[in-house]
Amino acid sequence: MNKTNALLLASTLFSGASFALAQNVADTDGYERSTQYSFGPVSSAAITSEFAHQLRVDLLLRDELSSCQFANVYSNTGGGNNGGEHIVNPSFEIDPATPAKITVSADIPEQYLTNNKTMHVNCIDGEGVDYNVLVNIPGAPIVDWQIDVVPSGEFVHQPYSYGYHSAYTVTSRLTVNNQNNQAYCSTLSNRGVELGLFSGKEAKGPFHSDVFTVNKEVLNDTRQPVLYQILQCENAAGKTLAVKVFSLTNPESIYLLEDQLIIK
């Protein structure tokens, strides 16, 4: 084959390939749990994940002639090393009782848990037309909890037990980005000490983002040795827990015993 013919053939193949590019079907519902598609081989998608580490999405095909072959999950975080990079190829499972239902699942690595993501699903409609169906996946809630606890009463000494601070003042600033409009936050455990972390209440939702502040004196009438608080924020794709434990048994100060942020 001479050079001219080779160039013509390459040009023809490239031109044909350009017309065969899959048509994108966008997720227009943002990062919510479910979305409806107005056209294409998939009629709806629903995030059914229980944990951020284990992505699970149920796709419902528009008709029995439509099908989906493979998918890819990408990070949406711009900049840095994770900007738009490929994360994983999910697996497919067809429901035997409902062939039009496909469950797409994948394990998400730790470094991507709070990143917003997009799943690209390659599908074909009944006429053999290729589509790239997009599903928006929110990252797990982002929680920044700054809290300070200082004595504001007497230190009570007990002869055969630990001493304790009779009162203390809590100053808290809780910044939450749930990355999703249908998310909830609540205090999971407090050992009877309600700080009203969410605008004076122990829970809030649904909401996307907010900043909550508390400045409150607590009377330690139950002689607790610690201030123990666990809060959780949950969206469509996962949960974030924040744990704070302060010791109340040191006469000189109140200090932080445990400080954890757990993404589930």
C-alpha positions in Angstrom: 0.0 0.0 0.0 1.5 3.4 -1.0 1.7 6.3 1.4 -1.2 8.2 -0.3 -3.6 5.2 0.0 -2.5 4.6 3.6 -3.3 8.2 4.5 -6.6 8.0 2.8 -7.5 4.9 4.6 -6.5 6.3 8.0 -8.5 9.4 7.3 -11.6 7.3 6.4 -11.2 5.2 9.5 -10.8 8.3 11.8 -13.8 9.9 10.2 -15.9 6.8 10.7 -14.8 6.5 14.3 -15.7 10.1 15.0 -19.3 9.4 14.0 -19.4 6.4 16.2 -18.6 8.2 19.4 -21.0 7.4 22.2 -23.5 10.1 23.1 -23.3 11.4 26.6 -26.4 11.2 28.8 -25.9 13.6 31.7 -27.0 13.2 35.3 -29.0 16.5 35.7 -30.0 15.8 39.3 -26.7 16.8 40.9 -25.3 14.5 43.5 -28.6 13.2 44.9 -29.4 9.5 45.6 -31.4 9.0 42.4 -31.8 10.4 38.9 -34.1 10.0 36.0 -32.9 10.1 32.4 -35.2 11.6 29.7 -33.5 9.6 26.8 -31.1 6.8 26.2 -31.0 3.2 27.2 -31.1 3.8 30.9 -34.3 5.2 32.5 -33.0 5.7 36.0 -30.1 5.3 38.4 -30.2 5.0 42.2 -27.2 5.0 44.6 -27.8 2.1 47.1 -24.4 2.2 48.8 -24.4 1.6 52.6 -20.7 2.5 53.0 -18.4 4.9 51.1 -15.9 2.1 50.6 -18.4 0.0 48.7 -20.1 1.8 45.8 -23.3 0.3 44.7 -25.6 1.8 42.0 -28.8 0.2 40.6 -29.5 1.0 36.9 -32.9 0.4 35.3 -32.9 -0.1 31.6 -35.5 1.6 29.5 -36.6 -1.5 27.6 -35.6 -5.1 27.0 -33.6 -4.3 23.9 -31.2 -2.0 25.8 -28.0 -3.2 27.5 -24.9 -2.0 29.3 -21.5 -3.5 28.9 -19.0 -1.8 31.2 -18.4 1.2 33.4 -15.6 3.4 34.8 -15.5 5.6 37.9 -13.6 8.8 37.9 -12.7 11.3 40.6 -14.1 14.8 40.0 -11.6 16.6 42.2 -9.7 19.2 40.3 -6.0 19.8 40.8 -3.5 17.7 42.6 -2.9 14.1 41.8 -6.5 13.0 41.9 -7.9 15.5 39.5 -10.3 13.6 37.2 -8.3 10.4 37.3 -9.6 6.9 36.8 -10.4 5.1 40.0 -11.9 1.7 39.3 -13.8 -0.5 36.8 -17.0 -1.7 38.6 -18.6 -5.1 38.2 -22.0 -5.8 36.8 -24.8 -8.0 38.2 -28.1 -8.6 36.4 -31.1 -9.3 38.6 -32.5 -12.7 37.4 -36.0 -11.7 38.5 -35.8 -8.3 36.8 -33.5 -8.5 33.8 -33.9 -4.8 33.2 -32.2 -4.0 36.5 -28.4 -3.9 36.7 -26.4 -3.5 39.9 -23.0 -1.9 39.4 -20.6 -2.2 42.3 -17.0 -1.4 43.2 -14.6 -1.0 46.1 -13.5 2.6 46.4 -9.9 3.2 47.7 -9.4 5.2 50.9 -7.9 8.3 49.2 -11.1 8.9 47.1 -13.8 8.5 49.8 -14.5 12.2 50.2 -14.1 13.0 46.5 -17.1 13.6 44.3 -17.1 11.1 41.5 -18.7 10.3 38.2 -19.5 6.8 36.9 -19.5 6.5 33.1 -21.6 3.5 32.0 -21.3 2.3 28.4 -24.7 1.2 27.1 -26.5 0.5 23.8 -30.1 1.1 23.0 -32.4 -1.1 20.9 -31.2 0.4 17.7 -27.6 -0.3 18.4 -26.7 3.3 19.2 -23.9 3.8 21.8 -24.4 5.9 24.9 -22.2 7.0 27.7 -24.5 7.3 30.7 -23.2 9.5 33.5 -24.0 8.9 37.2 -22.9 11.5 39.8 -21.6 10.0 43.0 -21.1 12.3 46.1 -18.1 11.9 48.2 -18.7 11.1 51.9 -19.6 14.1 54.1 -16.7 16.4 55.0 -16.7 17.3 58.7 -14.4 19.7 60.5 -15.1 19.9 64.2 -13.1 22.2 66.4 -14.0 22.0 70.1 -12.4 23.4 73.3 -13.4 22.4 76.8 -12.3 24.4 79.9 -13.1 24.2 83.6 -15.7 26.6 84.9 -16.5 25.2 88.4 -14.8 23.4 91.3 -12.7 20.3 91.1 -14.3 17.7 93.4 -11.9 15.3 95.1 -13.2 11.9 96.1 -11.3 9.7 98.6 -11.7 6.3 96.9 -12.5 7.3 93.3 -11.5 9.7 90.6 -12.1 13.4 91.0 -14.0 15.4 88.5 -14.7 18.9 87.3 -18.1 20.0 88.6 -18.7 22.3 85.6 -17.0 23.1 82.3 -17.6 25.4 79.3 -17.7 24.0 75.8 -16.8 26.1 72.8 -17.5 24.3 69.5 -17.4 25.1 65.8 -18.7 22.4 63.5 -18.3 22.9 59.7 -20.2 20.3 57.6 -20.2 19.9 53.8 -22.5 16.9 53.1 -21.9 17.2 49.3 -25.6 16.2 48.9 -28.9 18.0 49.5 -30.6 15.0 51.2 -28.0 14.4 53.9 -28.5 14.2 57.7 -26.3 14.8 60.7 -27.0 13.6 64.3 -25.3 13.0 67.6 -25.0 9.2 67.9 -23.8 9.0 71.5 -23.3 11.6 74.3 -23.7 9.7 77.6 -26.5 11.9 78.6 -24.7 15.2 78.0 -26.6 17.1 75.2 -24.5 19.9 73.8 -27.0 20.9 71.0 -24.3 20.8 68.4 -26.7 21.4 65.5 -28.2 24.9 66.2 -29.2 23.8 69.7 -30.5 20.4 68.7 -29.0 16.9 68.5 -29.7 16.4 64.8 -30.4 18.3 61.6 -31.5 17.4 58.1 -31.9 17.2 55.2 -29.3 19.9 54.4 -26.2 20.3 52.2 -23.7 22.5 54.1 -23.7 24.6 57.3 -21.6 25.9 60.2 -22.7 25.3 63.7 -21.4 27.0 66.8 -21.9 26.3 70.5 -20.8 28.2 73.6 -22.3 26.4 76.6 -21.6 25.7 80.2 -22.3 22.1 81.4 -22.9 21.2 85.0 -21.4 17.8 85.7 -24.2 16.7 88.1 -23.7 13.0 87.2 -20.0 13.1 88.1 -18.9 11.9 84.7 -15.1 11.3 84.3 -15.2 12.2 80.6 -17.1 14.3 78.1 -18.0 11.8 75.4 -19.5 12.9 72.0 -19.9 11.0 68.7 -21.6 12.6 65.7 -22.4 11.3 62.3 -23.3 12.8 58.9 -24.7 10.6 56.2 -25.4 11.1 52.5 -26.3 8.9 49.6 -22.9 7.4 49.3 -21.5 7.1 52.8 -21.1 8.2 56.4 -18.6 10.3 58.3 -18.2 9.9 62.1 -16.4 12.4 64.4 -15.4 11.2 67.9 -14.3 13.5 70.7 -13.5 12.4 74.3 -12.3 14.8 77.0 -10.9 13.7 80.4 -12.6 15.5 83.3 -10.4 13.9 86.1 -7.3 16.1 86.0 -7.5 19.0 88.6 -5.3 21.2 86.5 -7.1 21.0 83.1 -9.5 19.3 80.8 -7.7 17.6 78.0 -8.5 15.7 74.8 -8.3 11.9 75.2 -9.6 10.8 71.8 -10.1 12.6 68.5 -11.1 10.5 65.5 -12.6 11.1 62.1 -14.0 7.9 60.6 -15.3 7.5 57.1 -17.6 4.5 56.6 
